Amino acid sequence: MTPENNPQRPTPEIDFEPIKKMETRPEPEKEPGKANKALATVTDTAEKIQRRPMIAHIIRAAERFSDRMGNQFGAAITYFSFLSMIPIMMVSFAAAGFVLASHPTLLQDIFSKILLNVSDPTLAATLKSTINTAVQQRTTVGIVGLLIALYSGINWMGNLREAIRAQSRDVWERKPQDQEKIWVKYLRDFVSLIGLLFALIVTLSITSVAGSAQQLIISALYLDNIEWLKPAWRVIGLAISIFANYLLFFWIFWRLPRHRPRKKALIRGTLIAAIGFEVIKIVMTYTLPSLVKSPSGAAFGSVLGLMAFFYFFARLTLFCAAWIATAEYKDDPRMPGKSHR
């Protein structure tokens, strides 16, 4: 029997309202996702930070340092610095020979201590032979060492000068007037080397004399046992060391570039270099003793530490040269020509 013929069974009714509502529901508006919003916020914040004068200056200096092969120049300066240590060691070897030759008693004392402290007879004989060679060939080794040290020092100065000029020039390419005759170049580098040695002697003298005077004053006033004053003495010693570093870098940044940098940029860039160099010395002072404790560190630690010291010094010097060259101050007149990377 069909539903039409059955009056007692009602026909089920179908509610079409939900279907109509689903068909007429408006599509949600497309909004950017949370990831895009976060990315846009980070980008805007980074752009605002980069527009700050100090941050923009650091970015300009870093770009110039990278574009003008600062890493490669730093590695070259490190190589020549380490290579220059060999003739310096030869001169030191000859100087020790002259001292021992004029003090036979001291020479005999050294031989006695070698026999007492070195258990290996082969090693003891080698040390005695080396000392005898230093005494007998002191003049030859000293003259050869001085000549090689002079040649390597002049080349080291030339590489440092070219690296700093590469960061300081208005444009990366050399201009025709930048070319120099070979004898003029070597003479200029020789004079610069003498000036650098003089600046280094003044720097070390200030540090040592000031440190000794400070210790004498503390002892004379009986202040060495006051614990709360010790941090103040350390700060004073640190300030003296930074001042000595400042004199050294001021000479480098003022003398080596072809043109004189602007006064404000030179003062600030030199201060950054002086503080950074002091940080390098402090880090190396605390790192090297722990480095040479292991057997491999005892064999290669001093060499690696010396190379690291030269490398960080070179990178710091070149970056500060780039920082000085890219400085822009409203109240500081620009040098002739606009700086370009």
C-alpha positions in Angstrom: 0.0 0.0 0.0 1.4 3.4 -1.0 1.5 6.4 1.3 -1.1 8.1 -0.8 -3.6 5.3 -0.1 -2.8 5.2 3.6 -4.6 8.2 5.3 -3.3 7.3 8.8 0.4 7.8 8.0 1.3 11.5 7.5 3.8 12.5 4.8 7.1 13.7 6.4 7.9 17.4 5.9 11.4 18.5 4.9 12.8 21.8 6.4 14.7 23.7 3.7 15.6 26.7 5.9 19.1 25.5 6.9 19.9 24.8 3.3 18.8 28.2 2.3 20.8 29.8 5.1 23.9 27.9 4.0 23.4 29.0 0.4 22.9 32.7 1.3 25.7 32.9 4.0 28.2 35.6 2.9 31.8 34.5 2.3 34.2 35.7 5.0 36.5 38.5 4.0 40.0 37.4 3.3 42.4 38.9 5.9 46.2 38.6 6.1 47.4 35.7 8.2 49.1 36.1 11.6 52.4 35.1 10.0 52.3 37.9 7.5 51.4 40.4 10.2 54.3 39.2 12.3 56.6 39.4 9.4 55.5 42.9 8.5 55.9 44.0 12.1 59.4 42.6 12.3 60.4 44.2 8.9 59.1 47.6 10.0 60.9 47.4 13.3 64.1 46.4 11.6 63.8 49.3 9.2 63.2 51.7 12.0 66.3 50.4 13.8 68.4 50.6 10.7 67.4 54.2 10.2 68.9 55.2 13.5 72.1 57.1 12.9 74.4 54.9 15.0 73.0 51.7 13.6 73.1 53.0 10.0 76.7 54.0 10.5 77.7 50.6 11.7 75.9 49.0 8.7 77.7 51.3 6.3 81.1 50.5 7.9 80.4 46.8 7.8 79.4 46.9 4.1 82.5 48.9 3.2 84.7 46.5 5.2 83.2 43.5 3.4 83.0 45.1 -0.1 86.7 46.2 0.1 88.0 42.8 1.1 88.5 43.6 4.8 88.7 39.9 5.7 91.3 39.2 3.0 93.4 42.2 4.0 93.2 41.1 7.6 94.4 37.6 6.8 97.3 39.1 4.8 98.3 41.4 7.6 98.2 38.5 10.0 100.5 36.4 7.7 103.1 39.2 7.4 102.9 40.0 11.1 103.6 36.3 12.0 106.3 36.2 9.4 108.0 39.2 10.9 108.4 37.4 14.2 111.1 35.2 12.8 113.8 38.0 12.3 112.7 39.5 15.7 113.5 36.1 17.3 116.8 36.1 15.5 117.7 39.5 16.9 116.6 38.4 20.4 118.7 35.3 19.9 121.8 37.4 19.0 121.1 39.8 21.9 121.0 36.9 24.3 124.3 35.7 22.9 125.9 39.1 23.5 124.7 39.1 27.1 125.9 35.6 27.8 129.3 36.3 26.1 129.9 39.3 28.4 128.8 37.3 31.5 130.6 33.9 31.5 129.4 33.2 35.1 125.8 33.6 33.9 126.5 31.2 31.0 127.9 28.6 33.3 124.9 29.0 35.7 122.6 28.3 32.8 124.5 25.2 31.8 124.4 24.0 35.4 120.6 24.5 35.6 120.1 22.7 32.3 122.0 19.7 33.6 120.0 19.7 36.9 116.5 20.2 35.4 116.7 18.3 32.1 116.7 14.6 32.6 117.1 13.7 29.0 120.8 13.9 28.1 120.1 14.4 24.4 117.8 17.3 25.0 120.4 18.8 27.4 123.1 18.5 24.9 120.9 20.2 22.2 120.1 23.1 24.5 123.8 23.6 25.3 124.7 23.5 21.7 122.0 26.0 20.8 123.3 28.4 23.5 126.9 28.0 22.4 125.8 28.8 18.8 124.0 31.9 20.0 127.2 33.1 21.7 129.6 32.2 18.9 127.5 33.5 16.0 125.9 36.4 17.8 127.2 39.0 15.4 126.3 37.2 12.2 122.8 36.2 13.5 122.2 39.8 14.8 123.2 41.5 11.5 121.2 39.1 9.3 118.2 39.3 11.7 118.3 43.1 11.7 118.3 43.2 7.9 115.5 40.7 7.5 113.5 42.4 10.2 114.0 45.8 8.5 112.8 44.3 5.1 109.9 42.4 6.6 108.9 45.3 8.7 108.8 47.7 5.8 106.7 45.2 3.8 104.4 44.8 6.8 103.9 48.5 7.0 103.3 48.7 3.3 100.5 46.1 3.5 99.0 47.8 6.5 99.0 51.1 4.7 97.4 49.7 1.6 94.7 47.9 3.6 93.8 51.1 5.5 93.9 53.2 2.3 91.6 50.7 0.6 89.0 51.3 3.4 89.6 55.1 3.5 89.6 56.0 -0.2 86.5 57.6 -1.7 86.2 54.9 -4.3 87.5 51.4 -4.3 89.6 51.7 -7.5 93.0 53.4 -7.3 93.4 56.7 -8.9 96.4 57.6 -11.1 97.7 59.9 -8.4 97.7 57.0 -5.9 100.5 55.3 -7.7 104.0 55.9 -6.2 107.5 55.2 -7.4 109.0 52.1 -5.7 111.7 54.0 -3.9 109.2 56.6 -2.7 107.0 53.8 -1.4 109.8 52.1 0.5 111.1 55.3 1.9 107.6 56.3 3.1 107.0 52.9 4.6 110.4 53.0 6.4 109.6 56.4 7.9 106.1 55.1 8.9 107.7 52.0 10.5 110.0 54.2 12.5 107.1 56.4 13.6 105.0 53.3 14.5 107.9 51.9 16.6 108.2 55.3 18.3 104.4 55.4 19.0 104.6 51.8 20.3 107.5 52.7 22.6 105.6 55.7 23.9 102.5 53.6 24.4 104.3 50.9 26.4 106.2 53.5 28.4 103.0 55.2 29.4 101.5 51.9 30.4 104.5 50.7 32.4 105.4 54.0 34.0 101.8 54.8 35.0 101.3 51.3 36.4 104.5 51.5 38.4 103.7 55.0 39.7 100.2 53.9 40.6 101.6 51.0 42.6 104.1 53.2 44.4 101.4 55.7 45.3 99.2 53.0 46.7 102.0 51.5 48.7 103.2 54.9 50.0 99.7 55.8 51.2 99.1 52.3 52.6 96.0 51.8 50.5 96.9 48.4 49.1 95.0 46.6 51.9 91.8 48.5 51.5 89.5 46.0 49.6 86.9 48.5 48.4 89.5 50.6 46.7 90.9 47.8 44.5 88.1 48.1 41.9 88.9 51.8 41.6 92.6 51.1 41.0 91.7 48.5 38.3 89.5 51.1 36.6 92.3 53.6 36.7 94.8 51.1 35.3 92.3 50.2 32.6 91.8 53.8 31.7 95.6 54.4 31.4 95.9 51.4 29.1 93.0 52.5 26.9 94.7 56.0 26.7 97.9 54.4 25.6 96.0 52.4 22.9 94.4 55.6 21.8 97.7 57.2 21.1 98.8 54.2 19.0 95.7 54.0 16.9 95.5 57.8 16.5 98.9 57.7 14.9 97.8 54.8 12.6 94.6 56.5 11.4 96.1 59.9 11.1 99.3 59.0 9.4 98.7 56.1 7.1 95.7 57.3 4.9 96.6 59.6 2.0 94.1 62.2 3.1 93.4 63.4 6.7 90.2 62.1 8.1 87.6 64.4 9.6 88.3 65.4 13.2 85.2 64.1 14.9 85.2 60.8 13.0 88.9 60.3 13.8 88.5 61.0 17.5 85.5 58.6 17.8 86.8 55.9 15.6 90.2 55.9 17.4 88.3 55.6 20.8 86.4 52.6 19.5 89.7 51.0 18.3 91.4 51.7 21.6 88.6 50.1 23.6 88.3 47.1 21.3 92.1 46.5 21.4 91.9 46.5 25.2 89.1 44.0 25.1 91.2 41.8 22.8 94.2 41.9 25.2 92.0 41.0 28.2 90.4 38.1 26.4 93.8 36.8 25.2 95.2 37.2 28.7 92.5 34.9 30.2 92.3 32.5 27.2 95.9 31.7 26.6 96.7 30.1 30.0 93.8 27.7 29.7 94.8 27.0 26.1 98.3 25.8 26.9 97.3 23.4 29.6 96.6 20.5 27.3 99.5 18.7 25.6 98.5 19.9 22.1 97.9 23.4 23.5 101.4 23.4 25.0 102.9 22.6 21.5 100.7 24.9 19.4 98.8 27.1 21.8 101.3 30.0 21.8 101.5 30.0 18.0 97.7 29.9 17.6 97.3 32.6 20.2 99.8 34.8 18.5 98.1 34.4 15.1 94.6 35.0 16.7 96.0 38.2 18.3 97.4 39.5 15.0 94.2 38.6 13.2 91.8 40.3 15.6 94.1 43.4 15.7 94.0 43.6 11.9 90.3 43.2 11.6 89.7 45.8 14.3 92.0 48.3 12.7 90.4 47.9 9.2 86.9 48.0 10.5 87.6 51.2 12.5 89.2 52.7 9.3 86.0 51.9 7.4 83.9 53.4 10.3 85.9 56.6 10.1 85.6 56.8 6.3 81.8 56.3 6.4 81.0 58.8 9.2 78.4 61.4 8.4 77.9 64.3 10.8 75.7 67.4 10.2 78.1 69.7 11.9 81.3 68.1 10.5 82.1 69.2 6.9 82.6 66.4 4.4 85.9 65.7 2.8 86.2 66.6 -0.9 84.1 64.1 -2.8 81.4 61.8 -1.5 82.2 58.5 0.0 81.2 55.4 -2.1 81.5 51.8 -1.3 
